[in-house]
Amino acid sequence: MKIVVIGGTGLIGAKTVPLLRQRGHEVVAASPKSGINSITGEGLKEAMAGAQVVIDLANSPSFEDKAVLEFFETSGRNLLAAEAAAGTRHHVALSIVGIDRSDNGYFRAKVAQEKLIKASSIPYTIIRATQFLEFLGTIADSSADGTIVRLPPGLFQPIAADDVAAIVADVALAAPRSGIVEIAGPERAPFNEIVARYLKAVGDPRKVVRDPEARYWGGWVEEHSLVPLGEARRGRIGLDEWLRRSRAGT
Ligand SMILES: NC(=O)c1ccc[n+]([C@@H]2O[C@H](COP(=O)([O-])OP(=O)(O)OC[C@H]3O[C@@H](n4cnc5c(N)ncnc54)[C@H](OP(=O)(O)O)[C@@H]3O)[C@@H](O)[C@H]2O)c1
């Protein structure tokens, strides 16, 4: 079947596209560089023609509150309109666990993206993932003040991009749930402890301080803000295995 992956060149997109091709599907890896742009609408009609499934793995180039909201709202509207015109049978989107339980500009934009999907006529599956292990360095940087990294002790359960891509591919090939599927990594521990383990393992001398008042991208994080509350599909790759694979370049 024909599958369009919007953001097919990104961290998750570039891992998902080959998994779908290996299973014999015709996959369009869409991105602005390949002339398919969910903001301007360029190339969408041609890309969607005959596609049964569209997977939205695009991300905003700017994480500034207003820019990111505009990105996910405009991109979502354009994609869903093009899919409705093309008769797409399954819209899959990657969202984030807890976007409605913590408050920051990026999470608000993902809530807006989900709202558009739920209101559309296209059968859908929203996959809410926890933070990617690949994102730990960025998280440390965003929470750093000089050599100190302040993080709240709320629970954290990061997932490897390889696990996310494998689950995205499975979900895209299954029937639409018209609902949300939550996915998370195999280990759950306080946010500050996981980031401290990561920094130590990569030889980063910055010190992680447990600070219940520290915010995550400007939002409050309570004990269960960032982890699935109910049943969630778990990835297999924990932090140690992910570090081993990263060092080995696999
Ligand atoms: N980071 C996390 O921890 C986390 C957790 C859960 C869910 N998510 C979600 O996962 C999704 C994928 O994230 P990622 O880290 O894989 O993203 P990424 O590496 O930043 O890749 C973004 C992709 O979007 C494409 N793109 C940007 N603007 C576009 C446009 N106007 N039209 C079409 N494509 C466009 C980019 O194309 P170019 O290569 O041409 O720029 C690239 O392929 C995002 O929706 C994010 O919200 C992230």
The ligand as an ORCA input file, in Angstrom:
! r2SCAN-3c Opt
* xyz 0 1
  N      11.278     14.966     21.270
  C      10.520     14.152     21.998
  O      10.949     13.711     23.073
  C       9.138     13.786     21.517
  C       8.363     12.945     22.300
  C       7.126     12.529     21.820
  C       6.676     12.972     20.567
  N       7.442     13.815     19.822
  C       6.921     14.221     18.486
  O       7.559     13.421     17.520
  C       7.452     14.054     16.234
  C       8.739     13.818     15.444
  O       9.814     14.387     16.131
  P      11.313     14.269     15.601
  O      12.210     14.519     16.767
  O      11.469     13.019     14.776
  O      11.385     15.539     14.615
  P      12.666     16.123     13.856
  O      13.847     15.213     13.946
  O      12.831     17.537     14.301
  O      12.176     16.102     12.332
  C      11.198     16.966     11.894
  C      10.758     16.564     10.490
  O       9.711     17.463     10.097
  C      10.001     17.926      8.790
  N       9.342     19.198      8.558
  C       9.635     20.412      9.128
  N       8.837     21.364      8.602
  C       8.021     20.726      7.712
  C       7.005     21.156      6.836
  N       6.639     22.449      6.742
  N       6.407     20.235      6.030
  C       6.762     18.932      6.079
  N       7.723     18.456      6.892
  C       8.352     19.365      7.690
  C      11.518     18.008      8.742
  O      11.969     18.077      7.399
  P      13.465     18.661      7.016
  O      14.414     17.516      7.310
  O      13.374     18.970      5.584
  O      13.682     19.850      7.895
  C      11.860     16.678      9.421
  O      11.717     15.623      8.506
  C       7.099     15.520     16.531
  O       5.758     15.755     16.148
  C       7.232     15.638     18.048
  O       6.298     16.545     18.590
  C       8.654     14.214     20.269
*
